[in-house]
Amino acid sequence: MPTQPLASLFDAVTSKKGAALLASAILLVGATLAVGQNAPPTAQAPVQLAQGAAAPAPAASAKPGSSPVSTAFTPAQRKELEAIIKDVLLNNPEILVEAQNALEARMEKMQAEKMAVAIKEHAGELYRPANSPIVGNAKGDVPVIEFFDYNCGYCKKAFLDVAKLMDSDKKVRVILKEFPILAKGSEEASRVALAAKLQGKYWEFHRAMLQNQGQANEASALRAAEKLGLDMARLKKDMASPEVKKEIEDTHRLAAKMGIQGTPHFIVGDKIIAGAPENLAELLGKHVTDVRKEGCKVC
């Protein structure tokens, strides 16, 4: 999501990012002034001595234990430094916004590069999972992976865009990663979801839970499963099965290895969408088109 511009210079300077940037600016200007104030004198050309004249004595070396020459600012220098910084920021407050945006862009690029390496290293677990639910076209040409939590409001919002993509593009393969991290009820709902998968009703259950605006937990999940006509005795038994437990544990381990800490998190082919931006539907469609055209090197 685009970064909102800072409301005022005061907000910029007092925010954590603004304060860090200001500190960097102070250090930079201060270091510049310090270098200027403490630069050693320029070496002079050797003087030709008259024949027989005594050479001047060399400068005395600093004695061991003597105090080094102080490089601290004088009160006048400090006042001048403060005036320079204040003048620069007051007359060019956009510098903080530009620096913040540049820093965020660089961090996003670094994160994307790191994620690209992680995707390559864990391609098998991502694109060819043993037990993760796969909906849409199981043999589709473009994989769309989502890490989600049933108690995540943004996941509920994103569901509409994922469903729309599946309705409009019958060639996508949607791999859903049960990643319950927000509450105990999230894991309870995930266990019911994976048990519903064993009865062939995963997508129906998934849709019901993400379209429900209430809290997700075992009670609400069991109510949804009962409405779908599932065998409740079998469902409760499967909820505690090693297969269900392993899938949730495997997803947590995979997310940790990849540095995924929030939901929703999408991987379309080898392209990443973190969160649920306002233009999620557009991004999903664009990435699917790009992967289909350019191919996926790791899928």
Buried (B, 14 or more C-beta within 10 A) or exposed (E): EEEEEBEEBEEBBEBEBBEEBBEEBBEEBBEEBBEEEEEEEEEEEEEEEEEEEEEEEEEEEEEEEEEEEEEEBEEEBEEBBEEBBEEEBEEEBEBBBEBBEEBEEEEEEEEEEEBBEBBEEBBEBBBEBEBBBBBBBEEBBBBBBBBBBBBBEBBBBBBEBBBBBBEEBEEBBBBBBBBBBBBEBBBBBBBBBBBBBBBEBBBBBBBBBBEBEEEBBBEBBBBBBEEBEBBEEEBBEBBEBEEBBEBBEBBBEBBEEBEBEBBBBBBBBBBBBBEBBEEBBEBBBEBBEBBBEEEBEBB
